[in-house]
Each structure stands twice: as C-alpha cells, then as structure tokens.
Amino acid sequence: MKKILYVGFLGHNNLGDELLFDLFEEMSGKYLDTNKFQISATSPYSFSALKKFDNTYDIYILGGGSLLTP
C-alpha cells in the first residue's frame, strides 16, 4: 500500500487550505484505488510533521490555499 501525507494548514480556520484538502480527498477517492493508497494529513505547525519527512510516506503533497479571511 502506498502512503500519502498531505501537509497543509489544516485545523487553523484557513478556509483555502481546508477546501483544497477536501477537494484532494474527494478527487483521490474518485481516481485512486483506496485499497492501494492511504491518505494522512498533518499541519506544518506540528513538530511531529517535520519528523514525517523521511521514508515513512511514499508521496508528500504540499497543500496550499488562498487567504480568504484576515
């Protein structure tokens, strides 16, 4: 099974990042075989996220989004 780590500012009320992650999950479910791919998400603010940039994951997705709120 291939493991995917999505890194974005999730859980911090950043609407752009939250929306892009939701779209990524939706499209992944549509086009990827869920028996072959596992998606995890983390915030770059998390210290443990920095440790995850090793051989733990096969694919890293650096999310992003627009600043829709001040």
The first five atom37 places (N, CA, C, CB, O) and aatype in JSON, in Angstrom:
{
  "aatype": [12, 11, 11, 9, 10, 18, 19, 7, 13, 10, 7, 8, 2, 2, 10, 7, 3, 6, 10, 10, 13, 3, 10, 13, 6, 6, 12, 15, 7, 11, 18, 10, 3, 16, 2, 11, 13, 5, 9, 15, 0, 16, 15, 14, 18, 15, 13, 15, 0, 10, 11, 11, 13, 3, 2, 16, 18, 3, 9, 18, 9, 10, 7, 7, 7, 15, 10, 10, 16, 14],
  "atom_mask": [
    [1, 1, 1, 1, 1],
    [1, 1, 1, 1, 1],
    [1, 1, 1, 1, 1],
    [1, 1, 1, 1, 1],
    [1, 1, 1, 1, 1],
    [1, 1, 1, 1, 1],
    [1, 1, 1, 1, 1],
    [1, 1, 1, 0, 1],
    [1, 1, 1, 1, 1],
    [1, 1, 1, 1, 1],
    [1, 1, 1, 0, 1],
    [1, 1, 1, 1, 1],
    [1, 1, 1, 1, 1],
    [1, 1, 1, 1, 1],
    [1, 1, 1, 1, 1],
    [1, 1, 1, 0, 1],
    [1, 1, 1, 1, 1],
    [1, 1, 1, 1, 1],
    [1, 1, 1, 1, 1],
    [1, 1, 1, 1, 1],
    [1, 1, 1, 1, 1],
    [1, 1, 1, 1, 1],
    [1, 1, 1, 1, 1],
    [1, 1, 1, 1, 1],
    [1, 1, 1, 1, 1],
    [1, 1, 1, 1, 1],
    [1, 1, 1, 1, 1],
    [1, 1, 1, 1, 1],
    [1, 1, 1, 0, 1],
    [1, 1, 1, 1, 1],
    [1, 1, 1, 1, 1],
    [1, 1, 1, 1, 1],
    [1, 1, 1, 1, 1],
    [1, 1, 1, 1, 1],
    [1, 1, 1, 1, 1],
    [1, 1, 1, 1, 1],
    [1, 1, 1, 1, 1],
    [1, 1, 1, 1, 1],
    [1, 1, 1, 1, 1],
    [1, 1, 1, 1, 1],
    [1, 1, 1, 1, 1],
    [1, 1, 1, 1, 1],
    [1, 1, 1, 1, 1],
    [1, 1, 1, 1, 1],
    [1, 1, 1, 1, 1],
    [1, 1, 1, 1, 1],
    [1, 1, 1, 1, 1],
    [1, 1, 1, 1, 1],
    [1, 1, 1, 1, 1],
    [1, 1, 1, 1, 1],
    [1, 1, 1, 1, 1],
    [1, 1, 1, 1, 1],
    [1, 1, 1, 1, 1],
    [1, 1, 1, 1, 1],
    [1, 1, 1, 1, 1],
    [1, 1, 1, 1, 1],
    [1, 1, 1, 1, 1],
    [1, 1, 1, 1, 1],
    [1, 1, 1, 1, 1],
    [1, 1, 1, 1, 1],
    [1, 1, 1, 1, 1],
    [1, 1, 1, 1, 1],
    [1, 1, 1, 0, 1],
    [1, 1, 1, 0, 1],
    [1, 1, 1, 0, 1],
    [1, 1, 1, 1, 1],
    [1, 1, 1, 1, 1],
    [1, 1, 1, 1, 1],
    [1, 1, 1, 1, 1],
    [1, 1, 1, 1, 1]
  ],
  "atom_positions": [
    [[0.84, -1.18, 0.0], [0.0, 0.0, 0.0], [0.89, 1.24, 0.0], [-0.96, 0.0, 1.22], [1.85, 1.32, 0.77]],
    [[0.58, 2.2, -0.85], [1.29, 3.48, -0.9], [0.68, 4.43, 0.13], [1.23, 4.1, -2.32], [-0.54, 4.55, 0.23]],
    [[1.55, 5.08, 0.88], [1.1, 6.02, 1.91], [1.35, 7.46, 1.43], [1.82, 5.76, 3.26], [2.45, 7.79, 0.99]],
    [[0.31, 8.29, 1.53], [0.36, 9.68, 1.1], [0.21, 10.57, 2.33], [-0.75, 9.99, 0.04], [-0.68, 10.36, 3.15]],
    [[1.1, 11.57, 2.46], [0.98, 12.55, 3.54], [0.64, 13.91, 2.93], [2.29, 12.63, 4.39], [1.4, 14.43, 2.12]],
    [[-0.49, 14.46, 3.32], [-0.92, 15.79, 2.87], [-0.56, 16.78, 3.96], [-2.47, 15.82, 2.55], [-1.02, 16.65, 5.1]],
    [[0.27, 17.77, 3.62], [0.71, 18.78, 4.58], [0.04, 20.11, 4.23], [2.28, 18.92, 4.59], [0.25, 20.64, 3.14]],
    [[-0.74, 20.63, 5.14], [-1.42, 21.9, 4.91], [-1.78, 22.52, 6.24], [0.0, 0.0, 0.0], [-1.71, 21.86, 7.28]],
    [[-2.18, 23.76, 6.24], [-2.57, 24.46, 7.46], [-4.01, 24.07, 7.8], [-2.43, 26.01, 7.3], [-4.94, 24.88, 7.7]],
    [[-4.17, 22.82, 8.18], [-5.49, 22.27, 8.48], [-5.78, 22.45, 9.96], [-5.58, 20.79, 8.08], [-4.89, 22.32, 10.8]],
    [[-7.03, 22.73, 10.27], [-7.43, 22.89, 11.66], [-7.09, 24.25, 12.24], [0.0, 0.0, 0.0], [-7.16, 24.44, 13.46]],
    [[-6.73, 25.22, 11.39], [-6.37, 26.56, 11.85], [-7.31, 27.62, 11.26], [-4.92, 26.88, 11.48], [-6.95, 28.8, 11.18]],
    [[-8.51, 27.2, 10.85], [-9.52, 28.09, 10.26], [-9.03, 28.78, 8.99], [-9.94, 29.13, 11.26], [-9.46, 29.9, 8.69]],
    [[-8.15, 28.14, 8.25], [-7.71, 28.66, 6.97], [-8.58, 28.0, 5.9], [-6.17, 28.38, 6.72], [-8.36, 26.85, 5.52]],
    [[-9.57, 28.74, 5.42], [-10.58, 28.16, 4.52], [-9.99, 27.63, 3.22], [-11.62, 29.2, 4.21], [-10.44, 26.61, 2.71]],
    [[-8.98, 28.32, 2.67], [-8.38, 27.87, 1.42], [-7.72, 26.51, 1.56], [0.0, 0.0, 0.0], [-7.91, 25.64, 0.72]],
    [[-6.96, 26.32, 2.62], [-6.31, 25.04, 2.86], [-7.33, 23.94, 3.14], [-5.33, 25.15, 4.02], [-7.19, 22.81, 2.66]],
    [[-8.33, 24.26, 3.92], [-9.36, 23.27, 4.24], [-10.1, 22.84, 2.96], [-10.37, 23.84, 5.27], [-10.36, 21.65, 2.77]],
    [[-10.42, 23.8, 2.11], [-11.12, 23.49, 0.87], [-10.26, 22.62, -0.05], [-11.52, 24.79, 0.15], [-10.75, 21.64, -0.6]],
    [[-8.98, 22.97, -0.2], [-8.11, 22.19, -1.07], [-7.94, 20.76, -0.55], [-6.76, 22.86, -1.21], [-7.88, 19.82, -1.34]],
    [[-7.84, 20.6, 0.76], [-7.73, 19.24, 1.29], [-9.01, 18.45, 1.03], [-7.43, 19.28, 2.8], [-8.95, 17.28, 0.65]],
    [[-10.16, 19.09, 1.23], [-11.43, 18.4, 0.95], [-11.51, 17.98, -0.51], [-12.61, 19.31, 1.31], [-11.95, 16.87, -0.81]],
    [[-11.08, 18.86, -1.41], [-11.09, 18.52, -2.84], [-10.09, 17.41, -3.15], [-10.77, 19.76, -3.68], [-10.38, 16.53, -3.96]],
    [[-8.92, 17.46, -2.52], [-7.93, 16.41, -2.72], [-8.47, 15.06, -2.27], [-6.64, 16.75, -1.95], [-8.31, 14.05, -2.97]],
    [[-9.12, 15.03, -1.11], [-9.7, 13.78, -0.63], [-10.79, 13.27, -1.57], [-10.28, 13.96, 0.78], [-10.87, 12.08, -1.87]],
    [[-11.63, 14.2, -2.02], [-12.73, 13.82, -2.9], [-12.2, 13.26, -4.22], [-13.64, 15.02, -3.17], [-12.65, 12.21, -4.68]],
    [[-11.24, 13.95, -4.82], [-10.7, 13.51, -6.11], [-9.87, 12.23, -5.95], [-9.85, 14.61, -6.74], [-9.86, 11.38, -6.84]],
    [[-9.18, 12.1, -4.84], [-8.41, 10.88, -4.59], [-9.35, 9.68, -4.5], [-7.59, 11.02, -3.29], [-9.06, 8.62, -5.04]],
    [[-10.46, 9.86, -3.81], [-11.44, 8.79, -3.7], [-12.03, 8.41, -5.04], [0.0, 0.0, 0.0], [-12.43, 7.27, -5.26]],
    [[-12.09, 9.38, -5.93], [-12.66, 9.14, -7.25], [-11.67, 8.44, -8.19], [-13.12, 10.45, -7.88], [-12.06, 7.57, -8.97]],
    [[-10.39, 8.8, -8.11], [-9.42, 8.32, -9.08], [-8.38, 7.33, -8.54], [-8.71, 9.48, -9.66], [-7.7, 6.67, -9.33]],
    [[-8.24, 7.21, -7.23], [-7.26, 6.28, -6.67], [-7.97, 5.09, -6.05], [-6.37, 6.99, -5.62], [-9.05, 5.22, -5.48]],
    [[-7.36, 3.95, -6.16], [-7.88, 2.74, -5.53], [-7.59, 2.82, -4.03], [-7.24, 1.45, -6.16], [-6.43, 2.81, -3.63]],
    [[-8.63, 2.89, -3.21], [-8.45, 3.06, -1.77], [-7.81, 1.82, -1.13], [-9.78, 3.35, -1.11], [-7.36, 1.89, 0.02]],
    [[-7.76, 0.72, -1.84], [-7.06, -0.47, -1.34], [-5.55, -0.37, -1.56], [-7.6, -1.73, -2.01], [-4.78, -1.13, -0.98]],
    [[-5.13, 0.59, -2.41], [-3.72, 0.73, -2.74], [-3.09, 2.0, -2.19], [-3.53, 0.69, -4.22], [-1.87, 2.13, -2.15]],
    [[-3.93, 2.95, -1.75], [-3.43, 4.23, -1.26], [-4.08, 4.57, 0.08], [-3.7, 5.35, -2.29], [-5.28, 4.37, 0.27]],
    [[-3.26, 5.1, 0.99], [-3.76, 5.55, 2.3], [-3.35, 7.01, 2.46], [-3.2, 4.67, 3.47], [-2.17, 7.34, 2.32]],
    [[-4.3, 7.9, 2.76], [-4.03, 9.33, 2.89], [-4.05, 9.73, 4.37], [-5.06, 10.17, 2.09], [-4.99, 9.41, 5.1]],
    [[-3.0, 10.43, 4.79], [-2.94, 11.02, 6.12], [-2.72, 12.51, 5.93], [-1.79, 10.37, 6.99], [-2.19, 12.94, 4.91]],
    [[-3.14, 13.3, 6.9], [-2.97, 14.75, 6.83], [-2.32, 15.26, 8.09], [-4.33, 15.45, 6.6], [-2.5, 14.69, 9.17]],
    [[-1.56, 16.33, 7.95], [-0.91, 16.96, 9.1], [-0.71, 18.43, 8.83], [0.43, 16.27, 9.42], [-0.78, 18.88, 7.68]],
    [[-0.45, 19.17, 9.87], [-0.17, 20.6, 9.75], [1.33, 20.81, 9.9], [-0.96, 21.42, 10.82], [1.97, 20.13, 10.7]],
    [[1.9, 21.74, 9.13], [3.34, 22.0, 9.29], [3.66, 22.62, 10.64], [3.82, 22.92, 8.18], [4.83, 22.66, 11.02]],
    [[2.66, 23.11, 11.38], [2.89, 23.65, 12.72], [3.21, 22.53, 13.72], [1.68, 24.44, 13.19], [3.8, 22.77, 14.78]],
    [[2.8, 21.33, 13.37], [3.02, 20.21, 14.26], [4.49, 19.77, 14.18], [2.07, 19.04, 13.91], [4.99, 19.49, 13.09]],
    [[5.16, 19.7, 15.31], [6.56, 19.27, 15.32], [6.69, 17.87, 14.76], [7.13, 19.33, 16.75], [7.67, 17.55, 14.09]],
    [[5.7, 17.03, 15.02], [5.76, 15.67, 14.51], [5.68, 15.64, 12.99], [4.64, 14.83, 15.11], [6.15, 14.69, 12.37]],
    [[5.09, 16.68, 12.39], [5.02, 16.74, 10.93], [6.41, 16.84, 10.33], [4.16, 17.92, 10.48], [6.67, 16.27, 9.27]],
    [[7.3, 17.56, 11.0], [8.65, 17.71, 10.47], [9.4, 16.39, 10.49], [9.41, 18.75, 11.27], [10.24, 16.14, 9.63]],
    [[9.1, 15.55, 11.45], [9.76, 14.25, 11.55], [9.25, 13.29, 10.48], [9.54, 13.65, 12.92], [9.91, 12.29, 10.18]],
    [[8.09, 13.57, 9.91], [7.48, 12.65, 8.96], [8.1, 12.75, 7.57], [6.01, 12.91, 8.88], [7.76, 11.94, 6.7]],
    [[8.99, 13.71, 7.33], [9.62, 13.82, 6.03], [10.81, 12.86, 5.96], [10.08, 15.28, 5.75], [11.97, 13.28, 5.9]],
    [[10.49, 11.6, 5.98], [11.51, 10.57, 5.87], [10.93, 9.48, 4.96], [11.92, 9.99, 7.29], [10.13, 9.78, 4.08]],
    [[11.31, 8.26, 5.16], [10.81, 7.18, 4.31], [9.5, 6.59, 4.78], [11.84, 6.09, 4.22], [9.08, 5.55, 4.29]],
    [[8.84, 7.24, 5.74], [7.57, 6.75, 6.26], [6.49, 6.8, 5.18], [7.15, 7.56, 7.48], [5.64, 5.91, 5.12]],
    [[6.52, 7.83, 4.34], [5.5, 8.02, 3.31], [6.12, 7.9, 1.93], [4.8, 9.39, 3.47], [7.29, 8.2, 1.72]],
    [[5.3, 7.45, 0.98], [5.75, 7.3, -0.4], [5.55, 8.58, -1.2], [5.02, 6.15, -1.08], [6.32, 8.88, -2.11]],
    [[4.51, 9.33, -0.86], [4.16, 10.54, -1.59], [3.86, 11.65, -0.59], [2.93, 10.3, -2.54], [3.15, 11.43, 0.39]],
    [[4.4, 12.84, -0.84], [4.13, 14.01, 0.0], [3.4, 15.04, -0.85], [5.46, 14.61, 0.59], [3.84, 15.37, -1.95]],
    [[2.29, 15.55, -0.34], [1.52, 16.58, -1.02], [1.61, 17.84, -0.16], [0.02, 16.15, -1.25], [1.2, 17.83, 1.0]],
    [[2.15, 18.9, -0.73], [2.21, 20.17, -0.02], [1.0, 20.99, -0.42], [3.53, 20.94, -0.33], [0.94, 21.56, -1.51]],
    [[0.04, 21.05, 0.49], [-1.2, 21.75, 0.19], [-1.0, 23.25, 0.28], [0.0, 0.0, 0.0], [0.04, 23.73, 0.72]],
    [[-2.0, 23.96, -0.12], [-1.96, 25.41, -0.07], [-3.34, 25.96, -0.31], [0.0, 0.0, 0.0], [-4.25, 25.23, -0.7]],
    [[-3.48, 27.22, -0.09], [-4.78, 27.83, -0.31], [-4.68, 29.33, -0.21], [0.0, 0.0, 0.0], [-3.66, 29.89, 0.2]],
    [[-5.73, 29.96, -0.6], [-5.79, 31.41, -0.54], [-6.15, 31.87, 0.86], [-6.81, 31.95, -1.56], [-6.82, 31.15, 1.61]],
    [[-5.72, 33.05, 1.2], [-6.13, 33.64, 2.46], [-7.45, 34.34, 2.24], [-5.05, 34.62, 3.01], [-7.5, 35.44, 1.68]],
    [[-8.52, 33.7, 2.67], [-9.86, 34.24, 2.45], [-10.35, 35.05, 3.62], [-10.82, 33.13, 2.15], [-11.37, 35.73, 3.52]],
    [[-9.64, 34.97, 4.74], [-10.02, 35.73, 5.92], [-8.82, 36.54, 6.38], [-10.54, 34.8, 7.05], [-7.68, 36.18, 6.09]],
    [[-9.06, 37.64, 7.1], [-7.92, 38.46, 7.56], [-6.99, 37.7, 8.49], [-8.44, 39.71, 8.27], [-6.0, 38.25, 8.96]]
  ]
}
